[in-house]
Amino acid sequence: MQAFANQQAILRRCKVPCKQAKLIYVDQYKCGGWVMMPAGHCVSSVEGVILHADQGFLDLLQRRADQVIGVSYRQITDARDLDRSADMLAVLKDGAAPVRLQKRYLRPDGSSVAANLLVTRFANPDRLISTLFWQENGRPLPPARLWEAALRMRQIHATRAMLFGADLSTDPIGSLLIGIYLAEAEGRNIGLADAAAHANIPTSVTERWIKVLQQRGVLEHQDTAMDIRLTHLGLNKVEAMLATIYVLPDAAAIDINNHD
């Protein structure tokens, strides 16, 4: 909930109604009783000039506020992603669903860091609200289209539970895999309690399923660690599953076989 409060504070400073901020929060971060914590927020003009940023966004860029506020997105975006960023700005519409984008940001030392973004446009005043997720170390972020596919699958499951009831919508393995994948995609650690809450099953049951997935070579998890991760094999299999949203089933089946 602190992340939601931070987001509202940012929007109040830029005169964006907090009622709209609540809609952003519910749409992007809440699924049933499980809430994702965003890594950072910024507010910018429709031209991409940054008007306000929270500490998370400053941490992402490794810059001070006075080095960010008033700066165009072009000055902090990796040159390889400038065209994609401009294309994203061109399609944003007031009140429409958030646009998802993966891009690389420049840091003062010349290095780049990849981040996944959710960007929403609001009018009166005309502002762009961005929420960003990233990873500092470890595996690179997955392709944006696969991250989007995982978000869609989670939303489908939440809608099914709402329409038919949780007792007719149980899919513990699928929910666990999607929850763990999204955590990696968004640069978050996920522990046993978080995984159980995401799958809406008891912690003891979650622990048993995780051990099964470990035995199958899909997950990595140490009993004392708060970090459950997909193995390379598990990551390939989950991404092959997510790719079926974009490719023909036969192609996905071939992809899965190649990952065995």
For each residue, the residues with C-beta under 8 A, 3 or more apart:
1: 4 5 35
2: 5 6
3: 6 7 29 37 38
4: 1 7 8 21 22 25 29
5: 1 2 8 9
6: 2 3 9 10 41 54
7: 3 4 10 11 21 24 25 38 41 54 131
8: 4 5 11 12 18 21 22
9: 5 6 12 13
10: 6 7 13 14 41 42 43 52 53 54
11: 7 8 14 16 17 18 20 21 43 129
12: 8 9 15 16 18
13: 9 10 43 52
14: 10 11 43 51 52 125 127
15: 12 125
16: 11 12 20 21 43 122 125 127 129
17: 11 20 21 122
18: 8 11 12 21 22
19: 22 23
20: 11 16 17 23 24 122
21: 4 7 8 11 16 17 18 24 25 129
22: 4 8 18 19 25 26
23: 19 20 26 27
24: 7 20 21 27 28 98 120 129 131
25: 4 7 21 22 28 29 30
26: 22 23 29 30
27: 23 24 97 98
28: 24 25 36 38 98 118 131
29: 3 4 25 26 35 36 37 38
30: 25 26 34 35 36
31: 34 35 36 154 155 158 198
32: 158 161 200
33: 197 200
34: 30 31 179 194 197 198 200
35: 1 29 30 31
36: 28 29 30 31 182 186 188
37: 3 29 188
38: 3 7 28 29 41 56 131 132 133
39: 56 60 115 131 132 133 134 186 187 188
40: 53 54 55 56 57 58 59 60 131 132
41: 6 7 10 38 53 54 56 57 129 130 131 132
42: 10 50 52 53 54 57 68 130 132
43: 10 11 13 14 16 50 51 52 53 127 128 129 130
44: 47 48 49 50 51 73 127 128 130
45: 48 49 51 126 127 128
46: 89 92 121 126 127 128
47: 44 72 89
48: 44 45 72 73 74 85 89 128
49: 44 45 70 71 72 73
50: 42 43 44 53 68 69 70 71 72 73
51: 14 43 44 45 69 70 127
52: 10 13 14 42 43 69
53: 10 40 41 42 43 50 57 58 65 68 69
54: 6 7 10 40 41 42 57 58
55: 40 58 59
56: 38 39 40 41 59 60 132
57: 40 41 42 53 54 60 61 68 132
58: 40 53 54 55 61 62 63 64 65 68
59: 40 55 56 62
60: 39 40 56 57 105 113 115 132 134
61: 57 58 67 68 76 105 106 107
62: 58 59 107 108 109
63: 58 67 68 76 107 108
64: 58 67 68
65: 53 58 68 69
66: 69
67: 61 63 64 71
68: 42 50 53 57 58 61 63 64 65 71 76
69: 50 51 52 53 65 66
70: 49 50 51
71: 49 50 67 68 75 76
72: 47 48 49 50 75
73: 44 48 49 50 76 77 85
74: 48 77 82 85
75: 71 72 106
76: 61 63 68 71 73 105 106
77: 73 74 81 82 85 103 104 105 106
78: 81 82 103 104 105 106 112
79: 82
80: 104
81: 77 78 84 85 103 104
82: 74 77 78 79 85 86
83: 86 87
84: 81 87 88 101 103
85: 48 73 74 77 81 82 88 89 101 103
86: 82 83 89 90
87: 83 84 90 91
88: 84 85 91 92 99 101 119
89: 46 47 48 85 86 92 128
90: 86 87
91: 87 88 99
92: 46 88 89 96 99 119 120 121 128
93: 96 121
94: 121 122 123 126
95: 121 122 123
96: 92 93 99 120 121
97: 27 120
98: 24 27 28 118 119 120
99: 88 91 92 96 118 119 120
100: 116 117 118 119 144 147 148 151
101: 84 85 88 116 117 119 144
102: 114 115 116 117 141 143 144 147
103: 77 78 81 84 85 114 115 117
104: 77 78 80 81 112 113 114 115
105: 60 61 76 77 78 112 113 115
106: 61 75 76 77 78 110 111 112
107: 61 62 63 110 111 112 113
108: 62 63
109: 62
110: 106 107
111: 106 107
112: 78 104 105 106 107
113: 60 104 105 107 134 136
114: 102 103 104 134 135 140 141
115: 39 60 102 103 104 105 132 133 134 141
116: 100 101 102 132 133 134 141 144 147 185 186
117: 100 101 102 103 130 131 132
118: 28 98 99 100 130 131
119: 88 92 98 99 100 101 128 129 130 131
120: 24 92 96 97 98 99 128 129 130
121: 46 92 93 94 95 96 126 127 128 129
122: 16 17 20 94 95 126 127 128 129
123: 94 95 126
124:
125: 14 15 16
126: 45 46 94 121 122 123
127: 14 16 43 44 45 46 51 121 122
128: 43 44 45 46 48 89 92 119 120 121 122
129: 11 16 21 24 41 43 119 120 121 122
130: 41 42 43 44 117 118 119 120
131: 7 24 28 38 39 40 41 117 118 119
132: 38 39 40 41 42 56 57 60 115 116 117
133: 38 39 115 116 185 186 187 188
134: 39 60 113 114 115 116 141 186 187
135: 114 138 139 140 141 184 187
136: 113 187
137:
138: 135
139: 135 184 235
140: 114 135
141: 102 114 115 116 134 135 147 185 187
142: 146 147 181 184 185 235 239
143: 102 146 147 239
144: 100 101 102 116 147 148
145: 148 149 246
146: 142 143 149 150 185 239 242 243
147: 100 102 116 141 142 143 144 150 151 182 185 186
148: 100 144 145 151 152
149: 145 146 152 153 242 243 245 246
150: 146 147 153 154 178 181 182 185 242
151: 100 147 148 154 155 182
152: 148 149 155 156 245
153: 149 150 156 157 174 178 242
154: 31 150 151 157 158 178 179 182
155: 31 151 152 158 159
156: 152 153 159 160
157: 153 154 160 161 169 171 174 175 178
158: 31 32 154 155 161 162
159: 155 156 162 163
160: 156 157 163 164 168 169
161: 32 157 158 164 165 166 169 200
162: 158 159
163: 159 160
164: 160 161 168 169
165: 161 168 169
166: 161 169 170 200
167: 170
168: 160 164 165
169: 157 160 161 164 165 166
170: 166 167 200 201
171: 157 174 175
172: 175 176 199 201 205 206 209
173: 176 177 209 213
174: 153 157 171 177 178
175: 157 171 172 178 179 198 199 200 201
176: 172 173 179 180 195 198 199 206 209 210 213
177: 173 174 180 181 213 218 230 234 238 241
178: 150 153 154 157 174 175 181 182 198 238
179: 34 154 175 176 182 183 190 194 195 198 199
180: 176 177 183 184 190 195 219 228 229 230
181: 142 150 177 178 184 185 230 235 238 242
182: 36 147 150 151 154 178 179 185 186
183: 179 180 186 188 189 190 194 228
184: 135 139 142 180 181 187 188 229 230 235
185: 116 133 141 142 146 147 150 181 182
186: 36 39 116 133 134 147 182 183
187: 39 133 134 135 136 141 184
188: 36 37 39 133 183 184
189: 183 226 227
190: 179 180 183 194 195 198 227 228
191: 194 195 225 226 227 228
192: 195 196 203 206 207 210 226 228
193: 196 197 203
194: 34 179 183 190 191 197 198
195: 176 179 180 190 191 192 198 199 206 210 228
196: 192 193 199 201 202 203 205 206
197: 33 34 193 194 200
198: 31 34 175 176 178 179 190 194 195
199: 172 175 176 179 195 196 206
200: 32 33 34 161 166 170 175 197
201: 170 172 175 196 205 206 209
202: 196 205 206
203: 192 193 196 206 207
204: 207 208
205: 172 196 201 202 208 209
206: 172 176 192 195 196 199 201 202 203 209 210
207: 192 203 204 210 211
208: 204 205 211 212
209: 172 173 176 201 205 206 212 213
210: 176 192 195 206 207 213 214 219 221 228
211: 207 208 214 215
212: 208 209 215 216
213: 173 176 177 209 210 216 218 219 234
214: 210 211 217 218 219 220 221
215: 211 212
216: 212 213
217: 214 231 233 234
218: 177 213 214 230 231 233 234 237
219: 180 210 213 214 228 229 230 231 234
220: 214 228 229 230 231
221: 210 214 225 227 228 229
222: 225
223:
224:
225: 191 221 222 228
226: 189 191 192
227: 189 190 191 221
228: 180 183 190 191 192 195 210 219 220 221 225
229: 180 184 219 220 221
230: 177 180 181 184 218 219 220 234 235 238
231: 217 218 219 220 234 235
232: 235 236
233: 217 218 236 237 259
234: 177 213 217 218 219 230 231 237 238
235: 139 142 181 184 230 231 232 238 239
236: 232 233 239 240 259
237: 218 233 234 240 241 256 259
238: 177 178 181 230 234 235 241 242
239: 142 143 146 235 236 242 243
240: 236 237 243 244 252 255 256 259
241: 177 237 238 244 252 256
242: 146 149 150 153 181 238 239 245
243: 146 149 239 240 246 247 251 252 255
244: 240 241 247 249 252
245: 149 152 242
246: 145 149 243
247: 243 244 251 252 255
248: 251 252
249: 244 252 253
250: 253 254
251: 243 247 248 254 255
252: 240 241 243 244 247 248 249 255 256
253: 249 250 256 257
254: 250 251 257 258
255: 240 243 247 251 252 258 259
256: 237 240 241 252 253 259 260
257: 253 254 260
258: 254 255
259: 233 236 237 240 255 256
260: 256 257
